[in-house]
Amino acid sequence: MLMQMNDDGMSSVQIAKQLRNVVSQLEGVFNRQNERIYAASRLEADEQKGIYQQPKYPRRLMVWLGTSKNGLTSPIIFKPDETLSHKNYIEAILQHAQAEGERLLGDNFIFQQDHATPHTHRETLAWCEENLTFFLDNHRWPPNSLDLNVLNYYVWDAITNNMQCDKVKDYDSLNDETSRGIRHVPKSDLLRSIENWLHRILFILKTKGAFVK
């Protein structure tokens, strides 16, 4: 990006320092014709007839969820700013996934995950090998696992469509709406998406492991 500035006799080093101070305090950006001008507030942008940009969803939650032909697992919704390590993945998620898998499918279920760092940690894989009857390890996961994960090609979108995002004002309301969205995922559509899994496998084989749409 190129910007035009008046240096008022300042050296390039001084200009760079001033620019760093300005950029670090930015709250928005607005456009006027072909220029991009930084504004420190919505009011300043409006005064210059600009467009103030802000994230559509400034609040985020990390959610773990499992899916099966008999329905969704109960979710685990993390606290704001909580991170996931292999240790709490094993303690909080894998044990929960095992219990939910047995509740929904009995002992005869296959557990699949993706290549997230906590999933591929050696302690995680060792726990899965020891405690899960059937488990797709990282050597047998599909080349593009997202294409063969019902959560990614159906469930997350279905949850979002069931949420009333205008009601989200803070983390608590985001938590409530996320839980509501999960509860209202249609079981018939979920089953249809899972049945589509085999067709996706065949299609990926035809494309030799490429992404599918």
C-alpha positions as CSV (number, residue, x, y, z in Angstrom):
1,M,0.0,0.0,0.0
2,L,1.3,3.5,-0.9
3,M,0.4,6.5,1.1
4,Q,1.0,10.2,0.5
5,M,2.1,12.2,3.6
6,N,3.3,15.7,4.4
7,D,6.5,15.3,6.3
8,D,6.7,18.9,7.6
9,G,10.5,18.7,7.5
10,M,10.6,15.4,9.5
11,S,13.2,12.8,8.7
12,S,12.1,9.4,7.4
13,V,12.8,7.9,10.8
14,Q,10.6,10.4,12.5
15,I,7.8,9.8,10.0
16,A,8.0,6.1,10.5
17,K,7.8,6.5,14.3
18,Q,4.8,8.8,13.9
19,L,3.2,6.3,11.6
20,R,3.6,3.5,14.0
21,N,1.9,5.6,16.7
22,V,-1.0,6.3,14.5
23,V,-1.5,2.8,13.2
24,S,-1.4,1.3,16.7
25,Q,-4.4,3.5,17.7
26,L,-6.5,2.8,14.6
27,E,-10.1,1.9,15.2
28,G,-11.4,2.0,11.6
29,V,-10.7,2.7,7.9
30,F,-12.7,4.7,5.4
31,N,-12.4,5.2,1.7
32,R,-12.8,8.3,-0.3
33,Q,-12.5,8.0,-4.1
34,N,-9.3,6.2,-4.7
35,E,-7.6,7.1,-1.4
36,R,-7.4,5.2,1.8
37,I,-7.4,7.4,4.9
38,Y,-7.1,6.2,8.4
39,A,-9.5,7.6,11.0
40,A,-9.2,7.3,14.7
41,S,-12.9,7.1,15.4
42,R,-16.3,6.6,13.7
43,L,-17.1,10.3,14.2
44,E,-13.9,11.4,12.4
45,A,-14.7,9.0,9.5
46,D,-18.3,10.4,9.2
47,E,-17.1,14.0,9.2
48,Q,-15.1,13.2,6.1
49,K,-17.9,11.2,4.5
50,G,-16.0,8.0,4.8
51,I,-17.0,4.4,5.4
52,Y,-16.1,3.1,8.9
53,Q,-15.3,-0.6,8.9
54,Q,-15.6,-2.9,11.9
55,P,-15.9,-6.7,12.3
56,K,-19.3,-8.2,11.8
57,Y,-18.8,-10.6,14.6
58,P,-16.4,-9.0,17.1
59,R,-17.0,-11.7,19.7
60,R,-15.8,-15.2,19.3
61,L,-16.2,-18.5,21.1
62,M,-14.3,-21.8,20.6
63,V,-16.8,-24.7,20.4
64,W,-16.2,-28.4,20.2
65,L,-18.9,-30.5,18.7
66,G,-19.2,-34.1,17.4
67,T,-21.7,-35.5,15.0
68,S,-23.1,-39.0,14.2
69,K,-26.0,-40.6,12.3
70,N,-28.0,-40.6,15.6
71,G,-27.5,-36.9,16.3
72,L,-25.0,-34.3,17.6
73,T,-23.0,-34.7,20.8
74,S,-23.5,-32.2,23.5
75,P,-21.2,-29.3,22.8
76,I,-18.2,-28.0,24.8
77,I,-18.1,-24.2,24.7
78,F,-14.9,-22.7,25.9
79,K,-14.5,-19.6,28.0
80,P,-13.5,-16.4,26.2
81,D,-9.8,-16.3,25.3
82,E,-9.3,-19.9,26.5
83,T,-6.8,-21.8,24.3
84,L,-6.6,-25.5,23.5
85,S,-3.6,-27.6,24.3
86,H,-3.1,-31.3,24.0
87,K,-3.5,-31.6,27.7
88,N,-7.0,-30.1,28.0
89,Y,-7.9,-31.6,24.7
90,I,-7.4,-35.0,26.2
91,E,-8.9,-34.2,29.6
92,A,-11.9,-32.1,28.6
93,I,-12.7,-33.1,25.0
94,L,-11.5,-36.7,24.2
95,Q,-13.0,-38.2,27.3
96,H,-16.3,-36.3,26.6
97,A,-16.2,-37.5,22.9
98,Q,-15.7,-41.1,24.1
99,A,-18.7,-40.8,26.4
100,E,-20.9,-39.1,23.8
101,G,-19.9,-41.6,21.1
102,E,-20.9,-44.5,23.4
103,R,-24.2,-42.7,24.2
104,L,-25.1,-42.2,20.6
105,L,-23.7,-45.3,18.9
106,G,-22.6,-47.7,21.6
107,D,-19.1,-49.1,21.4
108,N,-19.1,-49.5,17.7
109,F,-18.1,-46.1,16.4
110,I,-15.1,-44.7,14.6
111,F,-13.5,-41.4,15.9
112,Q,-12.2,-39.0,13.3
113,Q,-10.5,-35.7,13.9
114,D,-8.3,-33.3,11.9
115,H,-4.8,-32.0,11.8
116,A,-5.1,-29.3,14.5
117,T,-1.9,-29.3,16.6
118,P,-3.6,-30.6,19.8
119,H,-5.0,-33.5,17.7
120,T,-1.7,-34.6,16.3
121,H,0.3,-34.5,19.5
122,R,1.9,-37.8,20.4
123,E,0.1,-38.0,23.8
124,T,-3.2,-37.3,22.1
125,L,-2.6,-40.1,19.6
126,A,-1.4,-42.5,22.3
127,W,-4.6,-41.8,24.3
128,C,-6.8,-42.4,21.3
129,E,-5.0,-45.7,20.5
130,E,-5.4,-46.9,24.1
131,N,-9.0,-45.8,24.8
132,L,-10.9,-45.8,21.5
133,T,-12.0,-49.0,19.9
134,F,-11.8,-47.6,16.4
135,F,-9.8,-44.5,15.6
136,L,-8.5,-43.0,12.3
137,D,-5.0,-41.9,13.1
138,N,-3.1,-39.2,11.4
139,H,-1.7,-41.6,8.8
140,R,-5.2,-42.6,7.6
141,W,-7.0,-39.3,7.7
142,P,-8.3,-38.1,4.3
143,P,-6.0,-35.8,2.4
144,N,-8.5,-33.0,2.7
145,S,-10.3,-33.9,5.9
146,L,-12.6,-30.9,5.8
147,D,-14.3,-32.3,2.7
148,L,-15.1,-35.5,4.6
149,N,-16.2,-33.9,7.9
150,V,-20.0,-33.4,8.2
151,L,-19.3,-30.6,10.7
152,N,-17.5,-28.6,8.1
153,Y,-19.6,-29.2,5.0
154,Y,-23.0,-28.9,6.8
155,V,-23.3,-28.6,10.6
156,W,-21.5,-25.3,11.3
157,D,-23.5,-23.5,8.6
158,A,-26.7,-25.0,9.9
159,I,-25.9,-23.8,13.4
160,T,-25.2,-20.3,12.1
161,N,-28.4,-20.2,10.2
162,N,-30.4,-21.1,13.3
163,M,-28.8,-18.3,15.4
164,Q,-30.3,-14.9,15.9
165,C,-27.1,-12.9,15.6
166,D,-28.9,-9.6,16.4
167,K,-29.4,-10.8,19.9
168,V,-25.7,-11.3,20.5
169,K,-24.4,-8.5,22.7
170,D,-21.7,-10.1,24.8
171,Y,-20.1,-13.5,25.4
172,D,-23.1,-14.8,27.5
173,S,-25.6,-14.1,24.7
174,L,-23.2,-15.5,22.1
175,N,-23.0,-18.7,24.2
176,D,-26.8,-18.8,24.5
177,E,-27.3,-18.3,20.7
178,T,-24.7,-20.9,19.9
179,S,-26.4,-23.5,22.1
180,R,-29.7,-22.6,20.6
181,G,-28.3,-23.0,17.1
182,I,-27.0,-26.4,17.9
183,R,-30.3,-27.6,19.4
184,H,-32.2,-26.6,16.3
185,V,-30.1,-28.4,13.7
186,P,-32.7,-30.6,11.9
187,K,-32.0,-34.3,12.5
188,S,-33.3,-35.3,9.0
189,D,-30.9,-32.9,7.3
190,L,-28.1,-34.1,9.5
191,L,-28.7,-37.7,8.5
192,R,-28.9,-36.7,4.8
193,S,-25.5,-35.0,5.1
194,I,-24.0,-38.0,6.8
195,E,-25.4,-40.3,4.1
196,N,-23.7,-38.0,1.5
197,W,-20.4,-38.8,3.1
198,L,-19.9,-42.0,1.0
199,H,-20.6,-40.0,-2.2
200,R,-18.0,-37.5,-1.1
201,I,-15.4,-40.2,-0.6
202,L,-16.0,-41.6,-4.2
203,F,-15.8,-38.0,-5.6
204,I,-12.5,-37.3,-3.8
205,L,-11.1,-40.6,-5.1
206,K,-12.0,-39.5,-8.7
207,T,-10.3,-36.1,-8.1
208,K,-7.3,-37.9,-6.7
209,G,-7.5,-36.2,-3.3
210,A,-8.2,-32.7,-4.5
211,F,-10.7,-30.4,-2.8
212,V,-14.4,-30.8,-3.6
213,K,-17.1,-28.1,-3.7
